[in-house]
């Protein structure tokens, strides 16, 4: 069964051009990791200071485990830390939920 995952990020002030530059130069090992993890049809759209991302995979638990155990994913997240901030979607008193989770 195909799983569709979406997420929301916020650009830090004044970092839109830097974000675009870094994504024009995505590391080959990061692209390889995405393929090996089973992530496909990965897209990110910008609207003002917000980023909306989407990808597809067959096994979201396997993808999440691969992301949690990947050195390249950790290095990429650190590399992007000064450019973007994750947006935690939560309702009052409840833990964060996945953004726009579609199954």
C-alpha positions in Angstrom: 0.0 0.0 0.0 1.4 3.4 -1.0 1.8 5.9 1.9 1.7 9.7 1.2 3.5 11.9 3.7 3.3 15.7 4.0 5.1 18.1 6.2 5.3 21.9 6.9 8.5 23.9 7.5 9.1 27.6 8.1 11.9 29.5 6.5 13.9 31.6 8.9 13.8 35.3 8.1 15.9 36.3 5.2 16.9 32.7 4.3 14.8 32.0 1.2 17.6 32.4 -1.3 20.0 30.4 0.9 17.4 27.6 1.1 17.1 27.6 -2.6 20.9 27.6 -3.1 21.3 24.6 -0.8 18.6 22.7 -2.6 20.1 23.3 -6.0 23.2 21.5 -4.5 21.7 18.6 -2.6 24.4 16.2 -1.7 24.6 13.1 -3.9 24.7 10.9 -0.7 21.5 12.5 0.5 19.7 11.8 -2.8 21.0 8.2 -2.6 19.7 7.9 1.0 16.3 9.0 -0.1 16.2 6.4 -2.9 17.5 3.6 -0.6 15.0 4.5 2.1 12.2 4.0 -0.4 11.2 7.7 -0.6 9.9 8.8 -4.0 8.0 11.6 -5.7 9.5 14.0 -3.2 8.5 17.7 -3.7 8.7 20.9 -1.7 6.7 24.0 -2.5 7.2 27.5 -1.1 4.5 30.0 -0.2 5.9 33.1 1.4 7.9 32.0 4.4 6.3 28.5 4.5 7.5 25.3 2.9 5.1 22.5 2.2 6.7 19.1 1.5 5.3 15.8 0.2 6.7 12.3 -0.6 5.5 8.8 -1.2 6.7 5.5 0.1 5.5 2.0 0.6 6.4 1.6 4.3 6.4 4.7 6.5 7.7 2.9 9.5 10.7 1.7 7.5 11.3 5.2 6.2 11.1 6.7 9.7 13.5 4.1 11.0 15.9 4.7 8.2 15.8 8.5 8.8 16.4 8.0 12.5 19.5 5.8 11.9 21.0 7.7 8.9 24.2 9.7 9.5 23.6 11.6 6.2 20.1 12.6 7.3 21.4 13.9 10.6 24.1 15.9 8.8 21.6 17.3 6.4 19.3 18.3 9.2 22.2 20.1 11.0 23.2 21.8 7.7 19.6 23.1 7.3 19.1 24.1 10.9 20.0 27.8 10.4 17.7 28.0 7.4 14.4 26.3 8.3 12.3 25.4 11.4 9.9 22.5 11.6 6.3 23.4 12.3 4.8 21.1 14.9 1.1 20.8 14.2 -0.6 20.2 17.5 -4.0 20.8 19.1 -4.3 22.1 22.7 -3.0 19.5 25.1 -2.3 16.9 22.5 1.0 15.7 21.1 2.1 16.9 17.6 0.3 15.2 14.7 1.6 14.5 11.2 0.8 17.2 8.8 -2.0 16.3 6.4 -1.4 12.5 6.9 -3.1 10.7 4.0 -3.4 6.9 3.9 
